[in-house]
Amino acid sequence: MSRAGTIDGLKFALERSRVSGRLSLAALPRLADSGCTSAEIAFAIAGGTGAEGQPYLRVTADGAASMTCQRCLLALPVPIAVDAELELAESREAAEAAEDEVDRVVASRSMDVAALVEDELLLALPMVAVHEGCELPAKDEGPRPSPFAALAGLRRGGSG
């Protein structure tokens, strides 16, 4: 598994550079913290400029992660496909002040490639991971006594 490294965001975009590789769960700690038990992701980041000359990074990723189904608690394979265009902003203030729906990240000379990919992967995960048609595991406990029967027994025993 190769390390993704860092890029100079603005230079990368203006030069229309490209980086690609594969990431495992070991390189994606926040993905692991979100409940993924394994992941194998192929990614690419390509730089470019928009129609108005605004630099951007296009992040694509394909692969699969394994999560725990919240209904049956068994492993759930989750396919992941990401294609996001992130406009580069000069500062956090500039990114927050924009009054449009464009996704932005703050450009820096040392942008962590794995973190950029991981941000988009986290957004692509389901909020609650569940199998489409799983059922709860059957419990073999036999019939349960009614709690009201227990209360009736207490009442009979305490009124004599």
N, CA, C and O of each residue as an XYZ file, in Angstrom:
640
protein
N       0.843     -1.168      0.000
C       0.000      0.000      0.000
C       0.888      1.230      0.000
O       1.698      1.415      0.909
N       0.743      2.059     -1.001
C       1.585      3.243     -1.094
C       1.018      4.370     -0.250
O      -0.191      4.473     -0.041
N       1.920      5.209      0.226
C       1.489      6.391      0.960
C       1.062      7.442     -0.050
O       1.694      7.612     -1.092
N       0.001      8.134      0.265
C      -0.549      9.109     -0.675
C       0.264     10.391     -0.717
O       0.385     10.995     -1.783
N       0.823     10.828      0.399
C       1.658     12.026      0.427
C       0.870     13.311      0.507
O      -0.300     13.318      0.890
N       1.526     14.404      0.141
C       0.917     15.729      0.188
C       1.099     16.418     -1.157
O       1.958     16.049     -1.958
N       0.273     17.422     -1.380
C       0.372     18.227     -2.601
C       0.301     19.701     -2.228
O      -0.272     20.065     -1.201
N       0.882     20.533     -3.062
C       0.715     21.985     -2.982
C      -0.560     22.264     -3.775
O      -0.533     22.275     -5.006
N      -1.657     22.485     -3.092
C      -2.978     22.540     -3.711
C      -3.094     23.474     -4.904
O      -3.536     23.064     -5.977
N      -2.703     24.716     -4.723
C      -2.855     25.699     -5.793
C      -1.967     25.357     -6.990
O      -2.432     25.386     -8.129
N      -0.710     25.037     -6.746
C       0.213     24.670     -7.820
C      -0.282     23.410     -8.542
O      -0.233     23.321     -9.768
N      -0.760     22.442     -7.754
C      -1.269     21.182     -8.299
C      -2.430     21.453     -9.262
O      -2.492     20.877    -10.348
N      -3.349     22.339     -8.851
C      -4.523     22.649     -9.683
C      -4.119     23.417    -10.938
O      -4.556     23.080    -12.038
N      -3.297     24.434    -10.782
C      -2.910     25.266    -11.924
C      -2.091     24.493    -12.954
O      -2.161     24.781    -14.149
N      -1.317     23.512    -12.493
C      -0.520     22.690    -13.414
C      -1.298     21.481    -13.943
O      -0.770     20.667    -14.701
N      -2.549     21.385    -13.532
C      -3.411     20.267    -13.944
C      -2.751     18.914    -13.663
O      -2.774     18.004    -14.492
N      -2.172     18.816    -12.483
C      -1.486     17.588    -12.080
C      -2.489     16.516    -11.704
O      -3.687     16.771    -11.583
N      -1.966     15.296    -11.520
C      -2.819     14.158    -11.165
C      -2.023     13.217    -10.274
O      -0.836     12.982    -10.500
N      -2.684     12.689     -9.269
C      -2.092     11.676     -8.403
C      -3.144     10.595     -8.187
O      -4.333     10.888     -8.067
N      -2.699      9.352     -8.139
C      -3.643      8.258     -7.904
C      -2.942      7.170     -7.101
O      -1.717      7.154     -6.983
N      -3.728      6.280     -6.562
C      -3.170      5.183     -5.770
C      -4.261      4.397     -5.096
O      -5.432      4.468     -5.469
N      -3.852      3.642     -4.090
C      -4.780      2.813     -3.314
C      -4.560      3.116     -1.844
O      -3.433      3.348     -1.406
N      -5.652      3.110     -1.085
C      -5.585      3.338      0.356
C      -6.297      2.195      1.072
O      -7.345      1.724      0.632
N      -5.715      1.764      2.170
C      -6.367      0.766      3.017
C      -6.877      1.473      4.272
O      -6.641      2.667      4.458
N      -7.557      0.750      5.109
C      -8.122      1.324      6.329
C      -7.022      1.891      7.231
O      -7.262      2.852      7.962
N      -5.832      1.312      7.189
C      -4.725      1.799      8.018
C      -4.374      3.253      7.697
O      -3.908      3.975      8.579
N      -4.586      3.693      6.466
C      -4.285      5.068      6.058
C      -5.467      6.005      6.262
O      -5.366      7.201      5.988
N      -6.592      5.469      6.744
C      -7.830      6.243      6.879
C      -8.378      6.117      8.306
O      -9.406      5.470      8.506
N      -7.718      6.716      9.292
C      -8.125      6.519     10.690
C      -9.530      7.020     11.035
O     -10.209      6.422     11.869
N      -9.968      8.104     10.406
C     -11.326      8.598     10.705
C     -12.381      7.668     10.138
O     -13.468      7.550     10.702
N     -12.077      7.006      9.034
C     -12.988      6.013      8.470
C     -13.113      4.839      9.434
O     -14.204      4.309      9.644
N     -11.995      4.441     10.012
C     -12.014      3.360     11.010
C     -12.828      3.788     12.232
O     -13.598      2.994     12.772
N     -12.662      5.034     12.668
C     -13.417      5.534     13.824
C     -14.914      5.610     13.552
O     -15.712      5.595     14.489
N     -15.305      5.692     12.285
C     -16.722      5.807     11.944
C     -17.427      4.451     11.920
O     -18.635      4.390     11.690
N     -16.697      3.377     12.152
C     -17.324      2.063     12.208
C     -16.913      1.112     11.104
O     -17.387     -0.024     11.071
N     -16.055      1.534     10.208
C     -15.581      0.628      9.155
C     -14.582     -0.350      9.756
O     -13.708      0.037     10.531
N     -14.719     -1.611      9.395
C     -13.798     -2.625      9.892
C     -12.743     -2.988      8.864
O     -11.715     -3.568      9.212
N     -12.983     -2.653      7.598
C     -11.974     -2.817      6.551
C     -12.354     -1.919      5.384
O     -13.513     -1.538      5.225
N     -11.360     -1.589      4.575
C     -11.607     -0.768      3.393
C     -10.456     -0.944      2.423
O      -9.303     -1.099      2.825
N     -10.775     -0.918      1.172
C      -9.792     -0.962      0.087
C     -10.294      0.012     -0.968
O     -11.300     -0.241     -1.630
N      -9.586      1.128     -1.119
C     -10.066      2.230     -1.944
C      -9.025      2.606     -2.997
O      -7.854      2.813     -2.680
N      -9.464      2.690     -4.243
C      -8.639      3.242     -5.316
C      -9.064      4.695     -5.483
O     -10.258      4.985     -5.544
N      -8.103      5.612     -5.558
C      -8.442      7.029     -5.634
C      -7.636      7.729     -6.720
O      -6.615      7.232     -7.196
N      -8.130      8.891     -7.088
C      -7.393      9.789     -7.975
C      -7.769     11.216     -7.617
O      -8.921     11.502     -7.291
N      -6.800     12.099     -7.679
C      -7.055     13.530     -7.513
C      -6.448     14.214     -8.732
O      -5.274     14.023     -9.049
N      -7.264     15.010     -9.404
C      -6.812     15.739    -10.590
C      -7.050     17.222    -10.367
O      -8.101     17.626     -9.870
N      -6.076     18.022    -10.733
C      -6.198     19.466    -10.609
C      -6.702     20.077    -11.897
O      -6.561     19.496    -12.973
N      -7.287     21.249    -11.780
C      -7.771     21.953    -12.957
C      -8.251     23.337    -12.589
O      -8.184     23.751    -11.431
N      -8.744     24.058    -13.607
C      -9.331     25.375    -13.374
C     -10.697     25.414    -14.040
O     -10.900     24.833    -15.106
N     -11.623     26.103    -13.399
C     -12.983     26.217    -13.905
C     -13.093     27.251    -15.012
O     -12.094     27.835    -15.433
N     -14.310     27.473    -15.480
C     -14.582     28.413    -16.576
C     -14.142     29.830    -16.229
O     -13.737     30.585    -17.113
N     -14.219     30.198    -14.950
C     -13.822     31.538    -14.518
C     -12.392     31.570    -13.984
O     -11.972     32.552    -13.371
N     -11.645     30.483    -14.222
C     -10.250     30.437    -13.788
C     -10.035     30.015    -12.350
O      -8.904     30.031    -11.864
N     -11.099     29.638    -11.663
C     -10.987     29.241    -10.261
C     -10.366     27.834    -10.170
O     -10.884     26.897    -10.776
N      -9.271     27.681     -9.425
C      -8.634     26.361     -9.316
C      -9.500     25.396     -8.506
O     -10.197     25.791     -7.571
N      -9.438     24.124     -8.890
C     -10.196     23.096     -8.182
C      -9.423     21.786     -8.176
O      -8.475     21.594     -8.938
N      -9.857     20.887     -7.291
C      -9.361     19.521     -7.231
C     -10.553     18.603     -7.445
O     -11.583     18.761     -6.789
N     -10.426     17.647     -8.353
C     -11.477     16.642     -8.550
C     -11.002     15.376     -7.850
O      -9.966     14.808     -8.193
N     -11.783     14.947     -6.860
C     -11.461     13.757     -6.067
C     -12.400     12.640     -6.486
O     -13.621     12.775     -6.395
N     -11.824     11.535     -6.947
C     -12.625     10.352     -7.270
C     -12.088      9.189     -6.458
O     -10.887      9.094     -6.201
N     -12.985      8.313     -6.059
C     -12.599      7.126     -5.298
C     -13.615      6.027     -5.546
O     -14.818      6.275     -5.624
N     -13.116      4.830     -5.665
C     -13.959      3.646     -5.837
C     -13.408      2.541     -4.963
O     -12.197      2.410     -4.785
N     -14.305      1.757     -4.428
C     -13.870      0.634     -3.612
C     -14.992      0.149     -2.733
O     -16.170      0.345     -3.029
N     -14.610     -0.487     -1.651
C     -15.594     -1.027     -0.724
C     -15.062     -0.937      0.694
O     -13.860     -1.009      0.946
N     -15.991     -0.778      1.593
C     -15.684     -0.795      3.016
C     -16.578     -1.842      3.653
O     -17.612     -2.213      3.098
N     -16.182     -2.303      4.793
C     -17.015     -3.241      5.544
C     -17.409     -2.565      6.847
O     -16.562     -2.056      7.583
N     -18.707     -2.569      7.119
C     -19.231     -1.977      8.347
C     -20.054     -3.039      9.067
O     -20.231     -4.143      8.551
N     -20.551     -2.716     10.242
C     -21.411     -3.617     10.992
C     -22.850     -3.182     10.805
O     -23.188     -2.023     11.048
N     -23.702     -4.106     10.375
C     -25.123     -3.820     10.216
C     -25.701     -3.492     11.594
O     -25.506     -4.244     12.548
N     -26.397     -2.394     11.690
C     -26.946     -1.963     12.971
C     -28.227     -2.697     13.351
O     -28.758     -2.504     14.445
N     -28.722     -3.542     12.444
C     -29.914     -4.320     12.737
C     -29.540     -5.720     13.224
O     -30.032     -6.169     14.259
N     -28.672     -6.409     12.482
C     -28.351     -7.799     12.822
C     -26.942     -7.965     13.382
O     -26.590     -9.050     13.846
N     -26.128     -6.906     13.347
C     -24.761     -6.889     13.868
C     -23.795     -7.798     13.116
O     -22.757     -8.180     13.657
N     -24.127     -8.150     11.866
C     -23.225     -8.909     11.016
C     -22.499     -7.961     10.073
O     -22.877     -6.796      9.944
N     -21.465     -8.455      9.420
C     -20.693     -7.630      8.492
C     -21.562     -7.185      7.315
O     -22.386     -7.947      6.808
N     -21.362     -5.953      6.897
C     -22.112     -5.376      5.794
C     -21.129     -4.747      4.809
O     -20.487     -3.751      5.144
N     -20.994     -5.306      3.600
C     -20.127     -4.659      2.608
C     -20.812     -3.401      2.067
O     -21.987     -3.431      1.702
N     -20.068     -2.305      2.020
C     -20.605     -1.034      1.557
C     -19.785     -0.575      0.356
O     -18.625     -0.196      0.516
N     -20.370     -0.603     -0.852
C     -19.636     -0.087     -2.009
C     -19.531      1.436     -1.906
O     -20.461      2.109     -1.462
N     -18.383      1.960     -2.325
C     -18.165      3.403     -2.244
C     -17.740      3.918     -3.613
O     -16.815      3.390     -4.230
N     -18.424      4.949     -4.075
C     -18.060      5.624     -5.320
C     -18.174      7.124     -5.074
O     -19.246      7.623     -4.732
N     -17.084      7.830     -5.245
C     -17.025      9.264     -4.978
C     -16.530      9.985     -6.225
O     -15.589      9.538     -6.881
N     -17.165     11.090     -6.540
C     -16.700     11.983     -7.599
C     -17.067     13.394     -7.153
O     -18.211     13.822     -7.309
N     -16.098     14.112     -6.599
C     -16.374     15.433     -6.040
C     -15.398     16.457     -6.598
O     -14.202     16.191     -6.719
N     -15.917     17.621     -6.934
C     -15.081     18.729     -7.369
C     -15.023     19.733     -6.235
O     -16.051     20.247     -5.795
N     -13.815     20.009     -5.764
C     -13.607     20.904     -4.633
C     -12.873     22.150     -5.109
O     -11.711     22.085     -5.509
N     -13.558     23.273     -5.063
C     -12.936     24.531     -5.453
C     -11.961     24.945     -4.354
O     -12.257     24.790     -3.169
N     -10.821     25.461     -4.737
C      -9.817     25.892     -3.763
C     -10.068     27.333     -3.346
O     -10.213     28.218     -4.190
N     -10.116     27.560     -2.045
C     -10.307     28.901     -1.496
C      -8.991     29.375     -0.888
O      -8.171     28.568     -0.452
N      -8.799     30.684     -0.866
C      -7.571     31.267     -0.313
C      -7.523     31.177      1.198
O      -6.449     31.044      1.785
N      -8.696     31.251      1.835
C      -8.751     31.210      3.295
C     -10.071     30.595      3.737
O     -11.006     30.443      2.951
N     -10.117     30.251      5.000
C     -11.349     29.703      5.559
C     -12.477     30.737      5.502
O     -13.631     30.405      5.231
N     -12.120     31.985      5.760
C     -13.106     33.057      5.725
C     -13.705     33.203      4.329
O     -14.912     33.395      4.184
N     -12.861     33.112      3.304
C     -13.344     33.225      1.920
C     -14.269     32.064      1.577
O     -15.281     32.250      0.900
N     -13.925     30.868      2.043
C     -14.759     29.696      1.769
C     -16.116     29.826      2.451
O     -17.143     29.483      1.865
N     -16.125     30.321      3.687
C     -17.375     30.450      4.431
C     -18.219     31.619      3.954
O     -19.444     31.587      4.077
N     -17.583     32.654      3.411
C     -18.312     33.850      2.968
C     -19.025     33.637      1.632
O     -19.941     34.389      1.297
N     -18.623     32.641      0.880
C     -19.244     32.399     -0.425
C     -20.717     32.062     -0.253
O     -21.094     31.282      0.622
N     -21.541     32.663     -1.104
C     -22.981     32.463     -1.003
C     -23.504     31.579     -2.129
O     -24.468     31.933     -2.807
N     -22.878     30.451     -2.321
C     -23.340     29.495     -3.322
C     -23.199     28.078     -2.751
O     -22.794     27.898     -1.602
N     -23.529     27.110     -3.547
C     -23.524     25.724     -3.087
C     -22.278     24.953     -3.520
O     -22.284     23.722     -3.532
N     -21.217     25.666     -3.873
C     -19.983     25.043     -4.336
C     -19.215     24.492     -3.131
O     -19.084     25.168     -2.111
N     -18.705     23.250     -3.255
C     -17.874     22.669     -2.203
C     -16.480     23.259     -2.307
O     -15.882     23.273     -3.383
N     -15.962     23.749     -1.178
C     -14.653     24.379     -1.170
C     -13.777     23.796     -0.076
O     -14.256     23.335      0.961
N     -12.473     23.830     -0.341
C     -11.464     23.513      0.669
C     -10.433     24.633      0.624
O     -10.255     25.288     -0.403
N      -9.764     24.842      1.738
C      -8.743     25.875      1.804
C      -7.458     25.317      1.204
O      -6.966     24.270      1.626
N      -6.929     26.019      0.230
C      -5.684     25.606     -0.424
C      -4.508     25.853      0.515
O      -4.453     26.861      1.219
N      -3.578     24.917      0.509
C      -2.336     25.104      1.260
C      -1.200     24.460      0.476
O      -1.423     23.740     -0.497
N       0.003     24.729      0.914
C       1.171     24.160      0.240
C       1.414     22.720      0.652
O       2.252     22.037      0.064
N       0.692     22.259      1.650
C       0.888     20.898      2.131
C      -0.471     20.258      2.435
O      -0.850     20.104      3.596
N      -1.189     19.891      1.381
C      -2.513     19.274      1.546
C      -2.342     17.751      1.563
O      -1.768     17.169      0.642
N      -2.841     17.129      2.604
C      -2.735     15.683      2.781
C      -3.707     14.985      1.835
O      -4.923     15.130      1.968
N      -3.174     14.233      0.889
C      -3.992     13.556     -0.123
C      -4.947     12.562      0.529
O      -6.131     12.536      0.193
N      -4.451     11.741      1.459
C      -5.307     10.741      2.115
C      -6.443     11.419      2.875
O      -7.565     10.911      2.886
N      -6.169     12.557      3.508
C      -7.215     13.270      4.250
C      -8.267     13.835      3.305
O      -9.456     13.807      3.624
N      -7.851     14.351      2.140
C      -8.821     14.840      1.154
C      -9.741     13.711      0.690
O     -10.957     13.884      0.608
N      -9.153     12.562      0.391
C      -9.946     11.408     -0.036
C     -10.846     10.940      1.104
O     -12.022     10.642      0.896
N     -10.282     10.878      2.308
C     -11.049     10.404      3.462
C     -12.250     11.303      3.760
O     -13.314     10.804      4.127
N     -12.096     12.613      3.607
C     -13.228     13.530      3.816
C     -14.394     13.141      2.912
O     -15.539     13.077      3.360
N     -14.102     12.885      1.649
C     -15.163     12.535      0.703
C     -15.730     11.140      0.977
O     -16.926     10.915      0.786
N     -14.901     10.216      1.414
C     -15.382      8.875      1.755
C     -16.356      8.935      2.932
O     -17.385      8.260      2.928
N     -16.027      9.739      3.928
C     -16.906      9.870      5.097
C     -18.271     10.417      4.700
O     -19.296     10.003      5.242
N     -18.279     11.347      3.754
C     -19.549     11.893      3.285
C     -20.353     10.871      2.492
O     -21.578     10.970      2.416
N     -19.672      9.890      1.902
C     -20.348      8.887      1.074
C     -20.901      7.709      1.884
O     -21.725      6.947      1.378
N     -20.457      7.553      3.128
C     -20.939      6.430      3.942
C     -22.404      6.618      4.329
O     -22.865      7.750      4.476
N     -23.130      5.525      4.492
C     -24.518      5.660      4.963
C     -24.544      6.139      6.408
O     -23.646      5.831      7.191
N     -25.587      6.897      6.755
C     -25.708      7.379      8.136
C     -25.896      6.212      9.092
O     -25.319      6.190     10.180
N     -26.705      5.243      8.680
C     -26.926      4.031      9.470
C     -26.737      2.854      8.532
O     -27.451      2.719      7.539
N     -25.784      2.013      8.848
C     -25.490      0.868      7.988
C     -26.415     -0.296      8.338
O     -26.363     -0.828      9.447
N     -27.264     -0.687      7.382
C     -28.151     -1.840      7.583
C     -28.268     -2.619      6.278
O     -28.247     -2.048      5.188
N     -28.393     -3.935      6.416
C     -28.676     -4.763      5.242
C     -30.065     -4.395      4.726
O     -30.917     -3.956      5.498
N     -30.291     -4.569      3.451
C     -31.592     -4.243      2.882
C     -32.687     -5.157      3.411
O     -33.808     -4.700      3.633
N     -32.395     -6.425      3.617
C     -33.445     -7.350      4.033
C     -33.046     -8.274      5.159
O     -33.463     -9.432      5.174
N     -32.250     -7.799      6.106
C     -31.836     -8.700      7.184
C     -32.903     -8.763      8.277
O     -33.735     -7.866      8.414
N     -32.855     -9.825      9.032
C     -33.771     -9.990     10.159
C     -32.941    -10.122     11.419
O     -31.781    -10.534     11.382
N     -33.549     -9.769     12.520
C     -32.861     -9.939     13.795
C     -32.629    -11.422     14.048
O     -33.485    -12.239     13.708
N     -31.496    -11.793     14.636
C     -31.274    -13.198     14.955
C     -32.351    -13.691     15.920
O     -32.764    -12.974     16.832
N     -32.801    -14.938     15.700
C     -33.844    -15.517     16.557
C     -33.264    -15.839     17.926
O     -32.154    -16.360     18.039
N     -34.026    -15.524     18.955
C     -33.626    -15.847     20.323
C     -34.410    -17.081     20.747
O     -35.619    -17.158     20.530
N     -33.739    -18.020     21.336
C     -34.397    -19.254     21.779
C     -34.509    -19.224     23.299
O     -33.835    -19.973     24.006
N     -35.377    -18.340     23.781
C     -35.542    -18.181     25.220
C     -36.822    -18.818     25.734
O     -37.020    -18.907     26.946
N     -37.682    -19.255     24.852
C     -38.969    -19.796     25.281
C     -39.925    -18.667     25.605
O     -39.578    -17.496     25.456
N     -41.136    -19.010     26.052
C     -42.105    -17.952     26.362
C     -41.686    -17.160     27.596
O     -41.193    -17.710     28.581
N     -41.898    -15.856     27.506
C     -41.554    -14.989     28.631
C     -42.789    -14.794     29.512
O     -43.894    -14.607     29.002
N     -42.604    -14.836     30.814
C     -43.754    -14.595     31.705
C     -44.180    -13.135     31.626
O     -43.355    -12.242     31.430
N     -45.458    -12.912     31.779
C     -45.990    -11.564     31.740
C     -45.550    -10.808     32.998
O     -45.610    -11.372     34.090
N     -45.118     -9.577     32.881
C     -44.759     -8.812     34.076
C     -45.982     -8.541     34.952
O     -45.852     -8.322     36.157
N     -47.172     -8.557     34.341
C     -48.392     -8.335     35.124
C     -48.720     -9.539     35.997
O     -49.278     -9.379     37.082
N     -48.381    -10.742     35.540
C     -48.589    -11.949     36.347
C     -47.722    -11.881     37.596
O     -48.154    -12.266     38.682
N     -46.496    -11.390     37.436
C     -45.617    -11.261     38.593
C     -46.177    -10.241     39.580
O     -46.100    -10.451     40.791
N     -46.740     -9.140     39.082
C     -47.343     -8.138     39.961
C     -48.570     -8.694     40.683
O     -48.776     -8.418     41.865
N     -49.378     -9.474     39.974
C     -50.559    -10.092     40.599
C     -50.138    -11.030     41.711
O     -50.796    -11.085     42.751
N     -49.067    -11.763     41.518
C     -48.561    -12.671     42.571
C     -48.112    -11.883     43.790
O     -48.323    -12.333     44.917
N     -47.506    -10.735     43.601
C     -47.080     -9.912     44.712
C     -48.278     -9.349     45.478
O     -48.270     -9.246     46.704
N     -49.291     -8.996     44.722
C     -50.477     -8.422     45.350
C     -51.174     -9.459     46.209
O     -51.581     -9.161     47.332
N     -51.318    -10.688     45.690
C     -51.950    -11.761     46.464
C     -51.141    -12.098     47.716
O     -51.704    -12.335     48.785
N     -49.844    -12.116     47.576
C     -48.986    -12.478     48.688
C     -48.919    -11.383     49.741
O     -48.729    -11.682     50.920
N     -49.069    -10.125     49.348
C     -48.926     -9.012     50.291
C     -50.225     -8.612     50.941
O     -50.191     -7.783     51.851
N     -51.406     -9.152     50.534
C     -52.665     -8.676     51.116
C     -53.219     -9.652     52.143
O     -54.378     -9.502     52.528
N     -52.515    -10.576     52.579
C     -53.057    -11.604     53.481
C     -52.663    -11.510     54.857
O     -53.075    -12.333     55.674
